[in-house]
Amino acid sequence: MHSTLIVARMAIDSSRSVAELFTDFDATDMPHRMGTRRRQLFAYRGLYFHLQDFDSDDGGARIEHAKDDPRFVRISDDLKPHIEAYDPATWRSPADAMAQRFYSWEAGA
């Protein structure tokens, strides 16, 4: 399984609205189209963490194909009042907001 973690800034009172936007989005076939297996959203002191697990390492390629879908464009636009780039001066794409994993551990079988 492949995971990505997006870090951004979020208005403290936006958790419910953001959750509702993703509830509607995840009720469509878009997660399947993107290869999303699990999505978790976290908030901490004005920060937003979006952890997404994919079926395989091709999650990034599948998102690239899906990003022109009107539903993907719509959720991106709908999130703008709630989510802003962690560092707007350097943000050009979601890849600029992805945390880099530097350690991983899993329980043995």
N, C-alpha and C positions, 0 to 999 in steps of 0.2 A: 504494500500500500504506500502511496505517495501522499505527503501532507504539505500544505502551505499555511503560513501564518502571516496575515496582513495586519500591520500595526498602523493605526491612524488616530486622529483626535475625534472625540464625539461629545456633543453637548450632553451634560449630565442627565438631563431630563428626556433624552431621546431613546432610551433603551426600549421602551414599549413600542414606539413607532417603528424603529428599525426591526424589531422582532416581528411585527405585523407585516412589514414589507417582505421579509424573508419567508414568513409563513405562507403568504400568497404565492411567492415565486417558487418555493419548494413544492407546492401543490401541483405545479405544472410538470411537464416532461423535461424541463430544462436541467434539473440535477442529473437525470439519466443521460441526457445529451452531452453534458460536460464531464460525465464519469464521476460525479460527486457521490461518495458513499455516505459521508457524514459531514455536517456543518455544525460548528459550535461558535457562539458569539459570547465574548466576555467584555466587561467594562471595569475599568479601575481608574478612579480619580481623573476623569476626563479623557482617558485613553480607551481605544476600541481595539479589540483583538478578534480577528476572524480566522478561526482554525477550520480548514477544509481538508478532508481526507478523500483521496481518489482511489478508484479501482486499481490503477497502475500508474507507472511513471509518465504516461502520456497525457496526464491531466492538463498540463499547460497547452499542449497542441489542441486538445479538444475544446478548451476555453477559447483559444484563438479562433476556432471555427464558429463557436457559438456567439462570440461577442458582437456580431452584426445582427443577431436575432433581435427583433423589436422588443421582446420581453427582457432581454439582457440590457439593452439600451435604456428601457424604461426604468428598471430597478436602479441602474446607475444614476439616472437623472433624479429619481425619487429619493435616493440616499443623500444627494448633495446638500440639502438643508440640515442634515444631521451629522454627516461624516465629512471631515476635511483631512487633507494630507498631513501626515506628521510633520513633514518639512516641505511646505509649499514651494520653496525656492529650488528644490532638487527633484520634485515629483514630475515625471513625464508619463508614467504608466503604472499599473498596479505592481509591476515587478519592482518598482522603486520603493514600495512599501512593504515588501516581503522580508520577514526576519530570516536570518541565516541560521540553520540548525548547526550547533557545534557539539552536541552530545545527544546520544540516544541510548536507551536501555529498554529491554523487553524481558518479561518473565519467561523462563525456560518452559519447554513443553511438558 
